[in-house]
Amino acid sequence: MIDAGGAGATVGIQAVGWMGVSPPLMKVFIDGRVVGILRDMTVNDFPVTPGRHEVRLTGDFNRSEQGATTLGPGDRRDRVAG
């Protein structure tokens, strides 16, 4: 679930590893919902409520990466994809 504010948590995701001029577009799913698209190599922050969350990434020419993470209030988890 996405956090609208308060004592939430954050999942940070960065797309890396491409060699071309433009990056591949990677969709970010949290708990089965599309929450964003990674368009460049900067870290993208996705606010969530504290608790357990399923994070999945899909994109052209990239295999899907999926994993669960549990965050407490104020926690942050960073992931790298690509």
trRosetta pair geometry for C-beta under 8 A, 3 or more apart (Angstrom, degrees):
i j d omega theta_ij theta_ji phi_ij phi_ji
1 31 6.2 -7 -40 32 44 166
1 48 6.6 114 79 -159 52 79
1 49 4.8 1 83 14 106 120
1 51 7.7 33 33 55 102 132
1 53 7.9 -125 22 -101 52 107
2 30 7.1 108 -70 82 80 133
2 33 7.7 -86 -28 83 108 140
2 35 6.4 158 -81 -122 121 124
2 46 7.3 -86 -118 176 94 88
2 47 6.2 73 -168 88 76 78
2 48 6.1 -72 -117 -105 38 56
2 49 7.5 72 112 -19 10 82
3 6 6.7 -118 -177 54 110 91
3 8 3.2 124 147 -120 165 140
3 9 6.9 131 -18 35 150 57
3 47 4.4 -100 60 147 97 100
3 48 5.3 75 -13 142 100 11
3 49 4.7 146 -78 -66 95 56
4 8 8.0 162 44 -59 31 141
4 47 7.9 143 -65 110 13 134
5 8 6.8 -149 169 -15 9 123
5 47 8.0 18 -71 160 34 156
7 50 7.2 -13 118 -27 89 122
7 73 4.0 2 152 -155 111 119
7 74 6.2 -44 -166 -43 83 82
8 47 5.1 44 126 -174 149 101
8 48 6.4 158 -177 79 107 33
8 49 5.9 -77 -128 -103 88 38
8 50 6.9 -158 -146 -34 41 72
8 73 7.3 -44 -77 -137 3 65
8 74 7.9 104 81 -64 33 36
9 47 7.4 139 78 -158 39 59
9 48 5.3 -34 74 72 90 84
9 49 7.0 35 24 138 94 14
9 50 5.2 110 -22 -87 120 61
9 71 3.7 130 177 133 162 136
9 72 6.8 130 -83 76 128 27
9 73 6.7 -124 -59 -124 89 22
9 74 6.7 -19 -96 42 69 13
9 75 4.6 -2 -132 62 114 80
9 76 6.8 -172 -171 -76 75 42
9 77 7.8 29 162 1 114 89
10 45 5.2 -24 -164 -161 121 102
10 46 6.9 136 -160 69 65 44
10 47 5.7 -38 -99 -101 74 55
10 48 7.0 149 -103 21 22 80
10 71 7.8 -175 39 -160 35 161
10 75 7.5 -158 35 103 64 51
10 76 4.5 -6 66 -115 100 85
10 77 7.6 -176 96 30 58 57
11 30 6.6 163 38 -100 153 132
11 45 7.5 142 77 -157 44 51
11 46 4.7 -23 65 65 94 101
11 48 5.8 40 -10 -6 103 126
11 53 6.9 -108 -53 89 139 147
11 55 6.0 -176 -164 -95 154 139
11 69 6.8 132 -106 66 112 146
11 71 7.5 -128 -64 -38 81 149
11 76 7.8 172 -85 -158 23 57
11 77 5.5 -15 -117 66 68 93
11 78 8.0 148 -170 -93 48 31
11 79 7.1 -3 -176 6 92 110
12 43 4.8 9 -179 179 112 114
12 44 6.9 158 -155 76 60 40
12 45 5.2 -25 -99 -98 81 68
12 46 7.5 177 -82 19 32 72
12 76 6.2 23 -8 -178 111 103
12 77 7.1 -173 29 92 74 42
12 78 4.2 -24 75 -106 109 78
12 79 7.1 164 88 22 56 62
13 28 5.9 162 50 -109 159 134
13 38 6.4 -98 114 -76 110 127
13 43 7.1 147 71 -155 26 66
13 44 5.4 -25 64 60 81 93
13 46 7.0 15 4 -1 106 115
13 55 7.6 -178 -74 -178 128 133
13 57 7.1 168 -165 -80 145 128
13 78 7.4 172 -77 -158 32 56
13 79 5.0 -13 -109 67 77 95
13 80 7.7 159 -158 -93 58 21
13 81 6.0 14 -174 -5 105 116
14 38 7.6 129 -155 -140 23 134
14 41 6.5 38 -174 -176 96 56
14 42 6.9 -113 -123 130 92 21
14 43 4.6 -46 -71 -94 103 66
14 44 7.2 156 -83 11 49 71
14 78 7.2 13 -2 -174 103 101
14 79 7.5 -178 26 93 67 49
14 80 5.3 -25 69 -113 93 69
14 81 7.1 170 84 25 41 73
15 18 7.6 11 148 -9 103 110
15 23 6.0 104 111 -178 132 137
15 24 7.3 -140 -178 65 140 81
15 26 5.3 162 -96 20 132 136
15 38 4.1 132 -27 143 126 142
15 40 7.4 152 57 102 112 19
15 41 6.2 -106 79 -105 74 50
15 59 7.9 78 -126 -42 132 166
15 80 8.0 136 -105 -166 16 59
15 81 5.2 -36 -104 77 63 93
15 82 5.0 106 -169 -57 65 118
16 41 6.0 71 -94 -137 65 99
16 80 5.5 -17 17 -169 121 106
16 81 7.3 137 24 71 70 41
16 82 4.4 -166 68 48 49 144
17 82 3.4 165 33 133 117 112
18 23 5.3 151 37 -127 148 65
18 24 5.9 169 -82 -4 143 89
18 82 6.4 -95 -32 -159 76 125
20 23 7.7 167 71 -84 94 28
23 38 7.4 -83 132 128 137 89
23 39 6.6 127 70 170 121 36
23 40 5.7 159 13 -111 145 36
23 41 6.6 -179 -78 -48 145 75
24 59 4.8 102 136 161 119 127
24 60 5.1 -146 -152 62 115 89
24 61 6.0 -132 -101 53 149 104
24 62 6.2 158 101 -19 156 117
24 82 7.8 153 45 -121 113 93
25 37 5.5 -5 -173 -177 99 116
25 38 7.1 160 -158 73 46 60
25 39 6.2 0 -114 -102 82 65
25 59 6.1 -175 92 -135 45 103
25 60 7.0 52 49 10 74 104
26 37 6.8 150 75 -160 42 62
26 38 4.3 -4 58 45 100 110
26 57 5.2 10 172 -174 118 104
26 58 6.8 165 -157 81 71 32
26 59 3.6 -53 -101 -60 73 133
26 62 6.5 -18 -102 51 110 152
26 81 6.0 166 158 116 167 139
26 82 7.6 -106 -48 -77 152 78
27 34 5.6 -50 -172 -130 114 106
27 36 7.7 160 -155 93 52 40
27 37 5.6 -32 -99 -102 56 77
27 57 7.0 160 80 -153 52 52
27 58 5.1 -9 53 59 101 87
27 59 6.6 171 12 -71 66 72
28 34 7.1 105 75 -156 52 60
28 35 5.4 -61 102 62 100 86
28 36 4.7 1 46 65 120 82
28 37 6.9 -160 8 -83 85 25
28 38 6.4 93 -41 -31 108 91
28 44 7.2 -151 -27 95 157 137
28 46 6.5 -151 135 -58 144 150
28 55 7.4 -25 -166 -163 88 89
28 56 7.8 146 -160 81 43 49
28 57 5.9 -16 -103 -102 61 79
29 32 6.2 -4 176 -134 115 11
29 33 6.3 152 -153 70 75 28
29 34 5.7 -45 -94 -88 74 48
29 35 6.9 127 -128 5 24 85
29 54 7.7 -21 118 113 96 90
29 55 7.2 149 84 -159 62 41
29 56 4.3 -12 61 62 112 95
29 57 7.4 -164 22 -74 78 31
29 58 7.3 34 -9 1 113 100
30 33 6.3 -29 66 60 64 83
30 35 4.9 4 17 -11 106 141
30 46 6.1 172 -34 143 146 144
30 48 6.3 -128 172 -90 149 125
30 53 5.6 -9 -167 179 96 123
30 54 7.1 148 -160 79 45 56
30 55 5.6 -10 -105 -103 74 71
30 56 8.0 -177 -76 25 32 68
31 53 5.6 -75 -50 -147 95 82
31 54 5.6 114 -89 45 44 86
32 54 7.0 44 -35 74 70 124
34 37 8.0 11 -178 -56 110 78
35 46 5.2 74 126 -141 139 130
36 44 6.0 -171 127 158 151 142
36 46 6.2 -141 7 -88 132 113
38 44 5.8 -139 -103 0 80 142
38 57 7.6 3 2 -142 129 118
38 59 7.7 -54 54 -75 105 139
38 81 6.9 165 8 65 166 128
43 78 6.8 -37 -139 -136 129 112
48 51 7.8 -116 143 51 107 82
48 53 5.5 -27 -175 -65 159 157
48 71 6.7 102 82 50 116 140
50 71 5.6 -122 -132 104 60 79
50 72 5.3 19 -144 -158 121 28
50 73 4.8 -47 -62 -61 142 58
50 75 7.1 98 -116 24 89 108
51 70 6.8 -69 162 -144 29 75
51 71 7.0 -7 41 57 30 71
52 68 6.0 3 -173 -177 99 111
52 69 7.3 169 -148 89 56 34
52 70 4.6 -27 -92 -95 72 87
53 68 6.9 162 83 -152 38 64
53 69 5.8 -19 61 62 86 80
53 70 7.6 154 15 -92 67 38
53 71 7.1 -8 9 11 113 105
54 66 6.8 0 -177 -170 93 98
54 67 7.6 177 -150 96 58 25
54 68 5.4 -35 -96 -96 62 77
55 66 7.0 170 89 -148 51 52
55 67 5.9 -16 60 65 91 71
55 68 7.5 150 15 -105 76 25
55 69 6.2 9 -2 9 121 111
55 79 6.8 165 121 -2 151 161
56 64 6.1 1 -172 -177 100 106
56 65 7.0 168 -150 87 51 49
56 66 4.2 -3 -104 -103 88 91
56 67 8.0 151 -80 16 56 48
57 62 7.4 -42 125 121 103 133
57 64 6.6 168 81 -152 53 57
57 65 4.7 4 47 52 104 95
57 66 7.6 -162 22 -70 61 53
57 81 4.7 -58 112 -132 175 152
58 62 7.3 160 -168 85 35 99
58 64 4.9 -14 -93 -103 81 92
59 62 4.3 27 69 40 98 122
59 81 8.0 116 4 145 133 125
62 65 7.7 -47 154 -16 109 97
62 81 7.4 65 177 163 150 98
62 82 6.6 -71 -115 -125 136 43
65 81 5.7 -159 38 -125 146 99
67 79 7.8 168 54 -114 128 143
69 77 4.9 -140 -178 66 152 175
71 75 3.9 -162 -162 80 89 128
71 76 7.6 65 -136 -66 129 13
71 77 6.0 -119 -80 -15 113 111
72 75 4.7 98 51 -27 65 123
